[in-house]
Amino acid sequence: MSKLFEPTIINGMILANRFVRSATYEGMANEDGSCPQKLIDYMVQLAKGGVGLIITGNTYVSPEGQAVPRQMGAYSDELLPSLREMTKAVHNEDGKIAIQICHAGCQVSPHLIGRIPIGPSICEIGNQKIYHEMTIEDISEVVKSFTRAADLAKRAEFDAVQIHAAHGFLLSEFLSPFFNKRRDEYGGDIENRARLTLEILQSIRKTVGKRYPILIKINSEDFLDGGLTVEDMLSLSSMLEHAGIDAIEICGGISVPIGKFIPSRQGRIKPENEGYYRDAAMRFKENIKVPLMLVGGIRSYDISEKLIEEGIANYISLCRPLVCEPDLINRWKSGDTCPASCLSDNLCLKSLLERQELRCELGEIRPESADKQIISNLTEFS
């Protein structure tokens, strides 16, 4: 049996295989952040499709941290019943599910919260002030919000919680010297810039206990001049390891188009270019013992197996391929190991905006038979 389908354990959480559904925005939640049946059904579909661990879309920890409409929330006990319905439905299919908790920082929509967003320090992009500098009191409230969300997740019977500290959201902004210009104990070197993230981890651990899995998603680098570097990521990962994190997912880029890459790069991916952050993962594995989840541009069964066999990653995280084929993992397990059908064309994002539904616009079309005009319009990324 391939190592891809070996059972593994993360702090008591038993996973049937090494495939993870990486978090994305589904755009299916109710106005108050609660989970309607269609969002629950979406998670059930992933569980039926064979994913070892499902990570929900980024879930806001407080109303002022909401990025976009129809986003899941975990800020109040009033949301507990629908969250429990989600975990119960996934568990009924023998699936495992973690909730990703997040504060959007500068990516908060001012129209949703009715004010300018908050961030580590005053930041201007193109002569536009995009957020106010947080006070120490603001920082303390953010720690409380993340902790409350994690406690809610545990009571809702999620199998784990993942802290979102990537892609230019609030914790990523604190970690990045591009956004973080503070001169107090939360700014400066990576030890100070990591302080908020570590305080949140420690507070959550104290609340949920030692035997509850806490995961985190961080950038391998920001791909932004003056942003987080691979060396920063390695230092951060070491601090997280010593603080008791149970697994780390690495990705890269900022969700707003100000750097070289956004996380969901567009364009057909050649097999030799699969795994955008493979080099960073290799550096990680040389220095860090915590299990590594690797996301970004992985489309092939053979590449997935190689990444595991060579010890470059412990888990393979997939996002857009599972939008295109929710049953991809079962297909691969059955012996049909053709690459994922996903064209990385980002038409699923178009559907999200226009139809208020995360779905693949190409349906069941395989890459080898997809419309040639669509393919010719895509931009290649190395």
Order of alpha helices (4+ residues) and beta strands (2+ residues): beta-beta-beta-alpha-beta-beta-alpha-beta-alpha-beta-beta-beta-alpha-beta-alpha-alpha-alpha-beta-alpha-beta-alpha-beta-alpha-beta-alpha-alpha-alpha-alpha
